[in-house]
Amino acid sequence: MIPNEVIEQIRDHDLVAILQEEGLTLKREGANYKCCCPFHNEKTPSFVVSPSRNIAHCFGCNKSWDAVGFIREKNGMTFYEAVEYLAGKLHIQYEKREPTPEEREAQYHRDMLMNVNAAAQEFFQDAFNRAPAAQEYCKARGWSKDTIQLFGIGYAPKGGGLYRYLVGKGWKKDLLLEAGLVGINESGEVYDAFRERIVFPIWSKTGYVAGFTGRYIGENPDVAKRMKYVNTKETEIFEKRRMLFGWFQAARQVTTNETVVLCEGNPDVMRLHQIGVSYAVAPMCVFAAKKGPVFQ
């Protein structure tokens, strides 16, 4: 089992150096570095690394990675396999303890929830690219293309489609229900939990998609009034009171500036990042101050 402080040390390490060690030829362009994406064939570099955020983003894949996420995708590893691999490469020493069979099973289950959320994220982003109404909504909010891509904004179509997509990819209904991606109505029919909504992925501080927030953009006034925003239900990896929207994008700058701007909602965070306030985050729920800090 790997202590949290080891994961933090890895995330704080220079991502440019890690990627170069993994064989990427990065060229400096202004404040960032660029190269051709290692995950798809391209002639014009679209893989951009931001040293200030310690995040890599490919504008072709429309995905973002920290060091752990990159190694997971490159080497086909689980989250903890990637952490252990990087800890060895970076000579980060820690006391290892072999997990029990129960702990291995629990971590495998968490990995499955992370992976199905990643698959859902791909669906939402692809749907966004084919949804003029969703793109117009974002344009009206003043979000640039780069900001939309940085935060991985997606769209849940009015007619659904996520359930069919994921089942077609081999995912089981029970896991989709547990992840909060679908629900079952009184007739026993499975339906998508997010429909006709702009979708904000909620990344954990260690770089996986823990859940989603959906903002309704349809024309039903009753839904717009009662359920303008909906979140993934509480799951093993998504606990609202322990999550901050934008923390994955802001963590490096928060540490560097020793400052954080706490916003009311997700759109506020995106607008601030767009104008250079890259240490803004938003809580996922209202909480009482007397309970003390709860965010992970």
CYANA upper distance limits for C-alpha pairs under 8 A (distance plus 0.5 A):
  1 MET  CA     96 LYS  CA      6.81
  1 MET  CA     97 ARG  CA      5.97
  1 MET  CA     98 GLU  CA      6.82
  1 MET  CA     99 PRO  CA      6.37
  2 ILE  CA      6 VAL  CA      7.32
  2 ILE  CA      7 ILE  CA      8.17
  2 ILE  CA     80 TYR  CA      8.08
  2 ILE  CA     84 GLU  CA      8.14
  2 ILE  CA     94 TYR  CA      8.29
  2 ILE  CA     96 LYS  CA      7.47
  2 ILE  CA     97 ARG  CA      8.46
  3 PRO  CA      7 ILE  CA      7.55
  3 PRO  CA     94 TYR  CA      8.33
  4 ASN  CA      8 GLU  CA      6.85
  5 GLU  CA      9 GLN  CA      6.67
  6 VAL  CA     10 ILE  CA      6.88
  6 VAL  CA     87 ALA  CA      7.85
  6 VAL  CA     92 ILE  CA      7.69
  6 VAL  CA     94 TYR  CA      7.98
  7 ILE  CA     11 ARG  CA      6.82
  7 ILE  CA     83 VAL  CA      7.15
  7 ILE  CA    206 THR  CA      7.87
  8 GLU  CA     12 ASP  CA      6.64
  8 GLU  CA    206 THR  CA      8.36
  9 GLN  CA     13 HIS  CA      6.80
 10 ILE  CA     67 ALA  CA      7.82
 10 ILE  CA     68 VAL  CA      8.34
 10 ILE  CA     83 VAL  CA      8.20
 10 ILE  CA     86 LEU  CA      7.55
 10 ILE  CA     87 ALA  CA      7.38
 10 ILE  CA     90 LEU  CA      8.31
 11 ARG  CA     15 LEU  CA      8.41
 11 ARG  CA     54 ASN  CA      8.16
 11 ARG  CA     66 ASP  CA      7.46
 11 ARG  CA     67 ALA  CA      6.88
 11 ARG  CA     68 VAL  CA      8.01
 11 ARG  CA    206 THR  CA      7.98
 12 ASP  CA     54 ASN  CA      8.08
 12 ASP  CA    252 ARG  CA      7.68
 13 HIS  CA     18 ILE  CA      8.41
 14 ASP  CA     18 ILE  CA      7.03
 14 ASP  CA     51 PRO  CA      7.77
 14 ASP  CA     54 ASN  CA      7.46
 15 LEU  CA     19 LEU  CA      6.65
 15 LEU  CA     49 VAL  CA      8.38
 15 LEU  CA     51 PRO  CA      7.40
 15 LEU  CA     54 ASN  CA      6.10
 15 LEU  CA     55 ILE  CA      7.77
 15 LEU  CA     66 ASP  CA      7.98
 15 LEU  CA     67 ALA  CA      6.69
 16 VAL  CA     20 GLN  CA      6.64
 16 VAL  CA     26 LEU  CA      8.29
 16 VAL  CA     33 TYR  CA      8.36
 16 VAL  CA     49 VAL  CA      7.49
 16 VAL  CA     51 PRO  CA      7.35
 16 VAL  CA     54 ASN  CA      8.42
 17 ALA  CA     21 GLU  CA      6.62
 18 ILE  CA     22 GLU  CA      6.85
 18 ILE  CA     67 ALA  CA      7.76
 19 LEU  CA     23 GLY  CA      7.08
 19 LEU  CA     24 LEU  CA      6.16
 19 LEU  CA     67 ALA  CA      8.40
 20 GLN  CA     24 LEU  CA      5.29
 20 GLN  CA     25 THR  CA      6.71
 20 GLN  CA     26 LEU  CA      7.43
 24 LEU  CA     35 CYS  CA      7.80
 24 LEU  CA     38 PRO  CA      8.30
 25 THR  CA     35 CYS  CA      6.80
 26 LEU  CA     33 TYR  CA      6.19
 26 LEU  CA     34 LYS  CA      5.84
 26 LEU  CA     35 CYS  CA      5.68
 27 LYS  CA     33 TYR  CA      5.73
 27 LYS  CA     34 LYS  CA      5.85
 27 LYS  CA     35 CYS  CA      7.01
 28 ARG  CA     32 ASN  CA      6.41
 28 ARG  CA     33 TYR  CA      4.78
 28 ARG  CA     34 LYS  CA      6.94
 29 GLU  CA     33 TYR  CA      6.02
 29 GLU  CA     34 LYS  CA      7.34
 31 ALA  CA     50 SER  CA      7.77
 31 ALA  CA     51 PRO  CA      8.12
 32 ASN  CA     48 VAL  CA      7.20
 32 ASN  CA     49 VAL  CA      6.18
 32 ASN  CA     50 SER  CA      5.50
 32 ASN  CA     51 PRO  CA      7.00
 33 TYR  CA     48 VAL  CA      6.16
 33 TYR  CA     49 VAL  CA      5.58
 33 TYR  CA     50 SER  CA      7.28
 34 LYS  CA     45 PRO  CA      6.80
 34 LYS  CA     46 SER  CA      7.37
 34 LYS  CA     47 PHE  CA      6.00
 34 LYS  CA     48 VAL  CA      5.07
 34 LYS  CA     49 VAL  CA      6.79
 35 CYS  CA     45 PRO  CA      5.29
 35 CYS  CA     46 SER  CA      7.10
 35 CYS  CA     47 PHE  CA      5.84
 35 CYS  CA     48 VAL  CA      7.32
 36 CYS  CA     41 ASN  CA      8.41
 36 CYS  CA     42 GLU  CA      6.87
 36 CYS  CA     43 LYS  CA      7.45
 36 CYS  CA     44 THR  CA      7.01
 36 CYS  CA     45 PRO  CA      4.49
 36 CYS  CA     46 SER  CA      6.39
 36 CYS  CA     47 PHE  CA      6.15
 37 CYS  CA     41 ASN  CA      7.67
 37 CYS  CA     42 GLU  CA      7.58
 37 CYS  CA     45 PRO  CA      7.15
 37 CYS  CA     46 SER  CA      6.83
 37 CYS  CA     47 PHE  CA      5.44
 37 CYS  CA     58 CYS  CA      7.11
 37 CYS  CA     60 GLY  CA      8.43
 39 PHE  CA     61 CYS  CA      8.34
 39 PHE  CA     74 LYS  CA      8.23
 40 HIS  CA     61 CYS  CA      8.07
 46 SER  CA     58 CYS  CA      5.97
 46 SER  CA     59 PHE  CA      5.83
 46 SER  CA     60 GLY  CA      6.58
 47 PHE  CA     56 ALA  CA      7.51
 47 PHE  CA     57 HIS  CA      6.27
 47 PHE  CA     58 CYS  CA      4.70
 47 PHE  CA     59 PHE  CA      7.02
 47 PHE  CA     60 GLY  CA      8.21
 48 VAL  CA     56 ALA  CA      6.10
 48 VAL  CA     57 HIS  CA      5.77
 48 VAL  CA     58 CYS  CA      6.58
 48 VAL  CA     59 PHE  CA      8.40
 49 VAL  CA     54 ASN  CA      7.70
 49 VAL  CA     55 ILE  CA      6.42
 49 VAL  CA     56 ALA  CA      4.70
 49 VAL  CA     57 HIS  CA      6.86
 50 SER  CA     54 ASN  CA      6.08
 50 SER  CA     55 ILE  CA      6.01
 50 SER  CA     56 ALA  CA      6.69
 51 PRO  CA     55 ILE  CA      7.54
 52 SER  CA    252 ARG  CA      7.12
 52 SER  CA    253 GLN  CA      7.08
 53 ARG  CA    249 GLN  CA      6.85
 53 ARG  CA    250 ALA  CA      7.15
 53 ARG  CA    251 ALA  CA      7.75
 53 ARG  CA    252 ARG  CA      5.66
 53 ARG  CA    253 GLN  CA      6.79
 54 ASN  CA     66 ASP  CA      7.10
 54 ASN  CA    252 ARG  CA      7.08
 55 ILE  CA     64 SER  CA      7.26
 55 ILE  CA     65 TRP  CA      6.27
 55 ILE  CA     66 ASP  CA      5.47
 55 ILE  CA     67 ALA  CA      8.23
 55 ILE  CA    249 GLN  CA      7.93
 56 ALA  CA     64 SER  CA      6.05
 56 ALA  CA     65 TRP  CA      5.70
 56 ALA  CA     66 ASP  CA      6.82
 57 HIS  CA     62 ASN  CA      7.56
 57 HIS  CA     63 LYS  CA      6.19
 57 HIS  CA     64 SER  CA      4.75
 57 HIS  CA     65 TRP  CA      6.89
 57 HIS  CA    150 LEU  CA      7.84
 58 CYS  CA     62 ASN  CA      5.92
 58 CYS  CA     63 LYS  CA      6.11
 58 CYS  CA     64 SER  CA      7.06
 59 PHE  CA     63 LYS  CA      7.68
 59 PHE  CA    149 GLN  CA      7.90
 62 ASN  CA    125 GLN  CA      8.30
 62 ASN  CA    149 GLN  CA      6.83
 62 ASN  CA    152 GLY  CA      7.81
 63 LYS  CA    149 GLN  CA      8.16
 63 LYS  CA    152 GLY  CA      7.51
 64 SER  CA    150 LEU  CA      7.69
 64 SER  CA    152 GLY  CA      8.26
 65 TRP  CA     69 GLY  CA      5.53
 65 TRP  CA     70 PHE  CA      5.84
 65 TRP  CA    207 GLY  CA      7.40
 66 ASP  CA     70 PHE  CA      6.57
 66 ASP  CA    206 THR  CA      8.41
 66 ASP  CA    207 GLY  CA      6.65
 67 ALA  CA     71 ILE  CA      6.82
 68 VAL  CA     72 ARG  CA      6.62
 68 VAL  CA     79 PHE  CA      7.57
 68 VAL  CA     82 ALA  CA      6.28
 68 VAL  CA     83 VAL  CA      6.60
 68 VAL  CA     86 LEU  CA      8.05
 68 VAL  CA    206 THR  CA      8.16
 68 VAL  CA    207 GLY  CA      7.83
 69 GLY  CA     73 GLU  CA      6.83
 69 GLY  CA     79 PHE  CA      8.12
 69 GLY  CA     82 ALA  CA      8.39
 69 GLY  CA    207 GLY  CA      6.77
 69 GLY  CA    208 TYR  CA      7.70
 70 PHE  CA     74 LYS  CA      6.50
 71 ILE  CA     75 ASN  CA      6.26
 71 ILE  CA     76 GLY  CA      8.17
 71 ILE  CA     77 MET  CA      7.74
 71 ILE  CA     82 ALA  CA      6.30
 72 ARG  CA     76 GLY  CA      5.79
 72 ARG  CA     77 MET  CA      5.08
 72 ARG  CA     78 THR  CA      6.63
 72 ARG  CA     79 PHE  CA      6.92
 72 ARG  CA     81 GLU  CA      8.41
 72 ARG  CA     82 ALA  CA      6.05
 73 GLU  CA     77 MET  CA      7.44
 77 MET  CA     81 GLU  CA      6.13
 77 MET  CA     82 ALA  CA      6.26
 78 THR  CA     82 ALA  CA      6.70
 78 THR  CA    111 ASP  CA      7.21
 79 PHE  CA     83 VAL  CA      6.85
 79 PHE  CA    111 ASP  CA      7.48
 80 TYR  CA     84 GLU  CA      6.54
 81 GLU  CA     85 TYR  CA      6.59
 82 ALA  CA     86 LEU  CA      6.70
 83 VAL  CA     87 ALA  CA      6.51
 84 GLU  CA     88 GLY  CA      6.78
 85 TYR  CA     89 LYS  CA      6.88
 86 LEU  CA     90 LEU  CA      6.48
 87 ALA  CA     91 HIS  CA      6.42
 87 ALA  CA     92 ILE  CA      5.47
 87 ALA  CA     93 GLN  CA      7.86
 88 GLY  CA     92 ILE  CA      6.80
 88 GLY  CA     93 GLN  CA      8.37
 99 PRO  CA    103 GLU  CA      6.06
 99 PRO  CA    104 ARG  CA      6.54
100 THR  CA    104 ARG  CA      6.71
101 PRO  CA    105 GLU  CA      6.66
102 GLU  CA    106 ALA  CA      6.64
103 GLU  CA    107 GLN  CA      6.58
104 ARG  CA    108 TYR  CA      6.61
105 GLU  CA    109 HIS  CA      6.75
106 ALA  CA    110 ARG  CA      6.83
107 GLN  CA    111 ASP  CA      6.62
108 TYR  CA    112 MET  CA      6.78
109 HIS  CA    113 LEU  CA      6.99
110 ARG  CA    114 MET  CA      6.77
110 ARG  CA    236 GLU  CA      7.68
110 ARG  CA    237 ILE  CA      7.41
111 ASP  CA    115 ASN  CA      6.55
112 MET  CA    116 VAL  CA      6.63
113 LEU  CA    117 ASN  CA      6.73
113 LEU  CA    175 LEU  CA      7.93
113 LEU  CA    179 ALA  CA      6.72
113 LEU  CA    237 ILE  CA      8.01
114 MET  CA    118 ALA  CA      6.81
114 MET  CA    208 TYR  CA      6.84
114 MET  CA    209 VAL  CA      6.80
114 MET  CA    210 ALA  CA      6.99
114 MET  CA    237 ILE  CA      8.32
115 ASN  CA    119 ALA  CA      6.82
116 VAL  CA    120 ALA  CA      6.70
116 VAL  CA    171 TRP  CA      8.02
116 VAL  CA    176 LEU  CA      8.11
116 VAL  CA    179 ALA  CA      8.39
117 ASN  CA    121 GLN  CA      6.57
117 ASN  CA    179 ALA  CA      8.11
117 ASN  CA    209 VAL  CA      6.53
117 ASN  CA    210 ALA  CA      7.49
117 ASN  CA    211 GLY  CA      7.37
118 ALA  CA    122 GLU  CA      6.94
118 ALA  CA    208 TYR  CA      8.16
118 ALA  CA    209 VAL  CA      6.75
119 ALA  CA    123 PHE  CA      7.05
119 ALA  CA    166 LEU  CA      7.90
120 ALA  CA    124 PHE  CA      6.75
120 ALA  CA    162 LEU  CA      7.54
120 ALA  CA    166 LEU  CA      7.88
121 GLN  CA    125 GLN  CA      6.67
121 GLN  CA    152 GLY  CA      8.48
121 GLN  CA    154 GLY  CA      7.74
121 GLN  CA    201 PRO  CA      7.62
121 GLN  CA    209 VAL  CA      8.46
122 GLU  CA    126 ASP  CA      6.65
123 PHE  CA    127 ALA  CA      6.62
123 PHE  CA    162 LEU  CA      7.34
123 PHE  CA    165 TYR  CA      8.20
124 PHE  CA    128 PHE  CA      6.66
124 PHE  CA    153 ILE  CA      8.36
124 PHE  CA    154 GLY  CA      4.95
124 PHE  CA    155 TYR  CA      5.39
124 PHE  CA    156 ALA  CA      6.27
124 PHE  CA    199 VAL  CA      7.59
125 GLN  CA    129 ASN  CA      6.96
125 GLN  CA    152 GLY  CA      7.54
125 GLN  CA    153 ILE  CA      6.99
125 GLN  CA    154 GLY  CA      4.65
125 GLN  CA    155 TYR  CA      6.87
126 ASP  CA    130 ARG  CA      7.24
126 ASP  CA    154 GLY  CA      7.85
127 ALA  CA    131 ALA  CA      6.72
127 ALA  CA    154 GLY  CA      7.31
127 ALA  CA    155 TYR  CA      6.13
127 ALA  CA    156 ALA  CA      7.33
127 ALA  CA    157 PRO  CA      7.37
128 PHE  CA    132 PRO  CA      8.36
128 PHE  CA    134 ALA  CA      6.84
128 PHE  CA    135 GLN  CA      7.50
128 PHE  CA    153 ILE  CA      8.21
128 PHE  CA    154 GLY  CA      5.50
128 PHE  CA    155 TYR  CA      5.13
128 PHE  CA    156 ALA  CA      8.17
129 ASN  CA    135 GLN  CA      8.20
131 ALA  CA    135 GLN  CA      6.94
131 ALA  CA    155 TYR  CA      8.08
132 PRO  CA    136 GLU  CA      6.52
133 ALA  CA    137 TYR  CA      6.69
134 ALA  CA    138 CYS  CA      6.92
134 ALA  CA    155 TYR  CA      7.13
134 ALA  CA    198 ILE  CA      7.05
134 ALA  CA    217 ILE  CA      8.20
135 GLN  CA    139 LYS  CA      6.65
136 GLU  CA    140 ALA  CA      6.57
137 TYR  CA    141 ARG  CA      6.86
137 TYR  CA    217 ILE  CA      8.21
138 CYS  CA    142 GLY  CA      6.99
138 CYS  CA    143 TRP  CA      6.20
138 CYS  CA    148 ILE  CA      8.46
139 LYS  CA    143 TRP  CA      6.22
139 LYS  CA    144 SER  CA      7.64
142 GLY  CA    271 ARG  CA      8.14
143 TRP  CA    147 THR  CA      6.53
143 TRP  CA    148 ILE  CA      6.93
143 TRP  CA    270 MET  CA      7.87
143 TRP  CA    271 ARG  CA      7.27
143 TRP  CA    274 GLN  CA      8.03
144 SER  CA    148 ILE  CA      6.77
144 SER  CA    274 GLN  CA      8.07
145 LYS  CA    149 GLN  CA      6.69
146 ASP  CA    150 LEU  CA      6.48
147 THR  CA    151 PHE  CA      6.81
147 THR  CA    270 MET  CA      7.23
147 THR  CA    273 HIS  CA      8.16
147 THR  CA    274 GLN  CA      6.68
148 ILE  CA    152 GLY  CA      6.52
148 ILE  CA    153 ILE  CA      5.91
149 GLN  CA    153 ILE  CA      6.95
150 LEU  CA    249 GLN  CA      8.36
151 PHE  CA    200 PHE  CA      7.81
151 PHE  CA    201 PRO  CA      7.86
151 PHE  CA    246 GLY  CA      8.14
151 PHE  CA    249 GLN  CA      8.24
151 PHE  CA    270 MET  CA      8.18
152 GLY  CA    200 PHE  CA      7.50
152 GLY  CA    201 PRO  CA      7.04
153 ILE  CA    198 ILE  CA      7.63
153 ILE  CA    199 VAL  CA      6.30
153 ILE  CA    200 PHE  CA      5.76
153 ILE  CA    201 PRO  CA      7.33
154 GLY  CA    198 ILE  CA      6.43
154 GLY  CA    199 VAL  CA      5.30
154 GLY  CA    200 PHE  CA      7.09
154 GLY  CA    201 PRO  CA      8.42
155 TYR  CA    196 GLU  CA      7.71
155 TYR  CA    197 ARG  CA      6.24
155 TYR  CA    198 ILE  CA      5.09
155 TYR  CA    199 VAL  CA      5.68
156 ALA  CA    160 GLY  CA      7.17
156 ALA  CA    162 LEU  CA      8.35
156 ALA  CA    194 PHE  CA      6.24
156 ALA  CA    195 ARG  CA      5.38
156 ALA  CA    196 GLU  CA      5.79
156 ALA  CA    197 ARG  CA      5.68
156 ALA  CA    198 ILE  CA      6.95
156 ALA  CA    199 VAL  CA      7.09
157 PRO  CA    161 GLY  CA      7.65
157 PRO  CA    195 ARG  CA      5.92
157 PRO  CA    196 GLU  CA      5.38
157 PRO  CA    197 ARG  CA      7.55
158 LYS  CA    195 ARG  CA      5.44
158 LYS  CA    196 GLU  CA      4.58
158 LYS  CA    197 ARG  CA      8.21
159 GLY  CA    195 ARG  CA      7.37
159 GLY  CA    196 GLU  CA      8.12
160 GLY  CA    191 TYR  CA      7.94
160 GLY  CA    192 ASP  CA      6.23
160 GLY  CA    194 PHE  CA      8.09
160 GLY  CA    195 ARG  CA      6.21
160 GLY  CA    196 GLU  CA      8.41
161 GLY  CA    165 TYR  CA      6.59
161 GLY  CA    192 ASP  CA      7.80
162 LEU  CA    166 LEU  CA      6.59
162 LEU  CA    192 ASP  CA      6.85
163 TYR  CA    167 VAL  CA      6.56
163 TYR  CA    176 LEU  CA      8.48
163 TYR  CA    181 LEU  CA      8.43
163 TYR  CA    182 VAL  CA      7.35
163 TYR  CA    190 VAL  CA      8.33
163 TYR  CA    191 TYR  CA      7.67
163 TYR  CA    192 ASP  CA      6.66
164 ARG  CA    168 GLY  CA      6.45
165 TYR  CA    169 LYS  CA      6.90
166 LEU  CA    170 GLY  CA      7.04
166 LEU  CA    171 TRP  CA      6.04
167 VAL  CA    171 TRP  CA      5.40
167 VAL  CA    172 LYS  CA      6.81
167 VAL  CA    173 LYS  CA      7.69
171 TRP  CA    175 LEU  CA      7.80
171 TRP  CA    176 LEU  CA      7.89
172 LYS  CA    176 LEU  CA      7.04
173 LYS  CA    177 LEU  CA      6.69
174 ASP  CA    178 GLU  CA      6.70
175 LEU  CA    179 ALA  CA      6.55
176 LEU  CA    180 GLY  CA      6.81
176 LEU  CA    181 LEU  CA      5.95
176 LEU  CA    182 VAL  CA      6.45
177 LEU  CA    181 LEU  CA      6.64
177 LEU  CA    182 VAL  CA      5.79
177 LEU  CA    183 GLY  CA      6.48
178 GLU  CA    235 THR  CA      7.50
179 ALA  CA    232 THR  CA      8.25
179 ALA  CA    233 LYS  CA      8.22
179 ALA  CA    235 THR  CA      6.82
180 GLY  CA    193 ALA  CA      7.40
180 GLY  CA    232 THR  CA      6.00
180 GLY  CA    233 LYS  CA      5.94
180 GLY  CA    234 GLU  CA      8.29
180 GLY  CA    235 THR  CA      7.94
181 LEU  CA    192 ASP  CA      6.82
181 LEU  CA    193 ALA  CA      5.83
181 LEU  CA    194 PHE  CA      7.84
181 LEU  CA    232 THR  CA      7.64
182 VAL  CA    190 VAL  CA      7.10
182 VAL  CA    191 TYR  CA      6.02
182 VAL  CA    192 ASP  CA      4.94
182 VAL  CA    193 ALA  CA      5.09
182 VAL  CA    194 PHE  CA      8.34
183 GLY  CA    190 VAL  CA      6.12
183 GLY  CA    191 TYR  CA      5.90
183 GLY  CA    192 ASP  CA      6.91
183 GLY  CA    193 ALA  CA      6.45
184 ILE  CA    188 GLY  CA      6.07
184 ILE  CA    189 GLU  CA      5.86
184 ILE  CA    190 VAL  CA      4.98
184 ILE  CA    191 TYR  CA      6.62
185 ASN  CA    189 GLU  CA      5.99
185 ASN  CA    190 VAL  CA      7.12
185 ASN  CA    191 TYR  CA      7.90
194 PHE  CA    214 GLY  CA      6.90
195 ARG  CA    216 TYR  CA      8.38
196 GLU  CA    216 TYR  CA      6.56
196 GLU  CA    217 ILE  CA      6.77
196 GLU  CA    218 GLY  CA      6.45
197 ARG  CA    214 GLY  CA      5.75
197 ARG  CA    215 ARG  CA      5.45
197 ARG  CA    216 TYR  CA      4.85
197 ARG  CA    217 ILE  CA      6.09
197 ARG  CA    218 GLY  CA      7.91
198 ILE  CA    214 GLY  CA      5.96
198 ILE  CA    215 ARG  CA      5.55
198 ILE  CA    216 TYR  CA      7.03
198 ILE  CA    217 ILE  CA      7.44
199 VAL  CA    212 PHE  CA      7.00
199 VAL  CA    213 THR  CA      6.21
199 VAL  CA    214 GLY  CA      4.98
199 VAL  CA    215 ARG  CA      6.99
200 PHE  CA    212 PHE  CA      6.09
200 PHE  CA    213 THR  CA      5.57
200 PHE  CA    214 GLY  CA      6.75
200 PHE  CA    266 ASN  CA      8.42
201 PRO  CA    209 VAL  CA      6.77
201 PRO  CA    210 ALA  CA      8.23
201 PRO  CA    211 GLY  CA      6.63
201 PRO  CA    212 PHE  CA      5.03
201 PRO  CA    213 THR  CA      7.00
202 ILE  CA    209 VAL  CA      6.15
202 ILE  CA    210 ALA  CA      6.29
202 ILE  CA    211 GLY  CA      5.73
202 ILE  CA    212 PHE  CA      5.82
202 ILE  CA    213 THR  CA      7.69
202 ILE  CA    243 MET  CA      8.35
202 ILE  CA    244 LEU  CA      8.25
202 ILE  CA    245 PHE  CA      6.33
202 ILE  CA    246 GLY  CA      8.06
203 TRP  CA    207 GLY  CA      6.29
203 TRP  CA    208 TYR  CA      5.90
203 TRP  CA    209 VAL  CA      4.83
203 TRP  CA    210 ALA  CA      6.03
203 TRP  CA    211 GLY  CA      7.74
203 TRP  CA    245 PHE  CA      7.74
203 TRP  CA    246 GLY  CA      8.02
203 TRP  CA    247 TRP  CA      8.00
203 TRP  CA    248 PHE  CA      6.53
204 SER  CA    208 TYR  CA      6.08
204 SER  CA    209 VAL  CA      6.76
204 SER  CA    210 ALA  CA      6.36
204 SER  CA    243 MET  CA      7.54
204 SER  CA    247 TRP  CA      7.98
204 SER  CA    248 PHE  CA      6.94
205 LYS  CA    247 TRP  CA      6.65
205 LYS  CA    248 PHE  CA      5.53
205 LYS  CA    251 ALA  CA      8.12
205 LYS  CA    296 GLN  CA      8.22
206 THR  CA    248 PHE  CA      7.76
207 GLY  CA    248 PHE  CA      6.84
210 ALA  CA    237 ILE  CA      6.17
210 ALA  CA    238 PHE  CA      5.76
211 GLY  CA    231 ASN  CA      8.08
211 GLY  CA    232 THR  CA      6.04
211 GLY  CA    237 ILE  CA      8.41
211 GLY  CA    238 PHE  CA      6.41
212 PHE  CA    231 ASN  CA      6.28
212 PHE  CA    232 THR  CA      5.88
213 THR  CA    229 TYR  CA      7.29
213 THR  CA    230 VAL  CA      6.19
213 THR  CA    231 ASN  CA      4.87
213 THR  CA    232 THR  CA      6.94
214 GLY  CA    229 TYR  CA      6.06
214 GLY  CA    230 VAL  CA      5.77
214 GLY  CA    231 ASN  CA      6.79
215 ARG  CA    228 LYS  CA      6.17
215 ARG  CA    229 TYR  CA      5.12
215 ARG  CA    230 VAL  CA      7.26
216 TYR  CA    223 VAL  CA      8.12
216 TYR  CA    224 ALA  CA      6.77
216 TYR  CA    227 MET  CA      7.94
216 TYR  CA    228 LYS  CA      5.63
216 TYR  CA    229 TYR  CA      6.88
217 ILE  CA    224 ALA  CA      8.13
218 GLY  CA    224 ALA  CA      7.99
219 GLU  CA    224 ALA  CA      8.04
220 ASN  CA    224 ALA  CA      6.71
221 PRO  CA    225 LYS  CA      6.53
222 ASP  CA    226 ARG  CA      6.59
223 VAL  CA    227 MET  CA      5.68
223 VAL  CA    228 LYS  CA      6.97
224 ALA  CA    228 LYS  CA      5.13
232 THR  CA    238 PHE  CA      8.16
233 LYS  CA    238 PHE  CA      8.19
234 GLU  CA    238 PHE  CA      6.02
234 GLU  CA    239 GLU  CA      5.88
234 GLU  CA    240 LYS  CA      7.49
235 THR  CA    239 GLU  CA      6.98
238 PHE  CA    243 MET  CA      8.02
239 GLU  CA    243 MET  CA      7.05
240 LYS  CA    284 MET  CA      5.85
240 LYS  CA    285 CYS  CA      6.70
241 ARG  CA    283 PRO  CA      7.92
241 ARG  CA    284 MET  CA      6.82
241 ARG  CA    285 CYS  CA      6.42
241 ARG  CA    286 VAL  CA      8.41
241 ARG  CA    287 PHE  CA      7.83
241 ARG  CA    294 VAL  CA      7.24
241 ARG  CA    295 PHE  CA      7.15
242 ARG  CA    284 MET  CA      8.46
242 ARG  CA    294 VAL  CA      6.25
242 ARG  CA    295 PHE  CA      4.62
242 ARG  CA    296 GLN  CA      5.96
243 MET  CA    283 PRO  CA      7.01
243 MET  CA    284 MET  CA      6.45
243 MET  CA    295 PHE  CA      6.50
243 MET  CA    296 GLN  CA      7.32
244 LEU  CA    281 VAL  CA      6.64
244 LEU  CA    282 ALA  CA      5.93
244 LEU  CA    283 PRO  CA      5.18
244 LEU  CA    284 MET  CA      6.33
244 LEU  CA    295 PHE  CA      7.79
245 PHE  CA    266 ASN  CA      6.93
245 PHE  CA    269 VAL  CA      8.38
245 PHE  CA    281 VAL  CA      6.07
245 PHE  CA    282 ALA  CA      5.59
245 PHE  CA    283 PRO  CA      6.75
245 PHE  CA    284 MET  CA      7.08
246 GLY  CA    250 ALA  CA      6.45
246 GLY  CA    266 ASN  CA      8.25
246 GLY  CA    269 VAL  CA      7.34
246 GLY  CA    280 ALA  CA      7.44
246 GLY  CA    281 VAL  CA      5.39
246 GLY  CA    282 ALA  CA      7.33
247 TRP  CA    251 ALA  CA      5.92
247 TRP  CA    280 ALA  CA      8.33
247 TRP  CA    281 VAL  CA      6.31
249 GLN  CA    278 SER  CA      8.10
250 ALA  CA    254 VAL  CA      6.52
250 ALA  CA    278 SER  CA      6.16
250 ALA  CA    279 TYR  CA      5.19
250 ALA  CA    280 ALA  CA      6.91
250 ALA  CA    281 VAL  CA      7.59
251 ALA  CA    255 THR  CA      6.75
251 ALA  CA    279 TYR  CA      7.54
252 ARG  CA    256 THR  CA      6.69
253 GLN  CA    257 ASN  CA      6.35
253 GLN  CA    258 GLU  CA      8.38
253 GLN  CA    278 SER  CA      6.92
253 GLN  CA    279 TYR  CA      5.90
254 VAL  CA    258 GLU  CA      5.90
254 VAL  CA    259 THR  CA      5.82
254 VAL  CA    260 VAL  CA      6.03
254 VAL  CA    279 TYR  CA      5.58
255 THR  CA    259 THR  CA      7.82
259 THR  CA    279 TYR  CA      7.52
260 VAL  CA    279 TYR  CA      5.78
260 VAL  CA    280 ALA  CA      6.34
260 VAL  CA    281 VAL  CA      7.82
261 VAL  CA    279 TYR  CA      6.63
261 VAL  CA    280 ALA  CA      4.96
261 VAL  CA    281 VAL  CA      6.76
262 LEU  CA    280 ALA  CA      6.42
262 LEU  CA    281 VAL  CA      5.77
262 LEU  CA    282 ALA  CA      5.98
262 LEU  CA    283 PRO  CA      8.06
263 CYS  CA    268 ASP  CA      6.69
263 CYS  CA    269 VAL  CA      6.78
263 CYS  CA    280 ALA  CA      7.31
263 CYS  CA    281 VAL  CA      6.46
263 CYS  CA    282 ALA  CA      5.26
263 CYS  CA    283 PRO  CA      8.04
264 GLU  CA    268 ASP  CA      7.37
264 GLU  CA    282 ALA  CA      6.35
264 GLU  CA    283 PRO  CA      7.80
265 GLY  CA    269 VAL  CA      7.20
265 GLY  CA    282 ALA  CA      5.99
265 GLY  CA    283 PRO  CA      7.88
266 ASN  CA    270 MET  CA      6.94
266 ASN  CA    281 VAL  CA      8.28
266 ASN  CA    282 ALA  CA      6.67
267 PRO  CA    271 ARG  CA      6.77
268 ASP  CA    272 LEU  CA      6.75
269 VAL  CA    273 HIS  CA      6.73
269 VAL  CA    280 ALA  CA      6.00
269 VAL  CA    281 VAL  CA      6.15
269 VAL  CA    282 ALA  CA      7.08
270 MET  CA    274 GLN  CA      6.64
271 ARG  CA    275 ILE  CA      7.05
272 LEU  CA    276 GLY  CA      6.87
272 LEU  CA    277 VAL  CA      5.49
272 LEU  CA    278 SER  CA      7.29
272 LEU  CA    280 ALA  CA      7.17
273 HIS  CA    277 VAL  CA      5.30
273 HIS  CA    278 SER  CA      4.95
273 HIS  CA    279 TYR  CA      7.86
273 HIS  CA    280 ALA  CA      7.31
274 GLN  CA    278 SER  CA      8.24
287 PHE  CA    291 LYS  CA      8.14
288 ALA  CA    292 GLY  CA      8.17
289 ALA  CA    293 PRO  CA      8.22
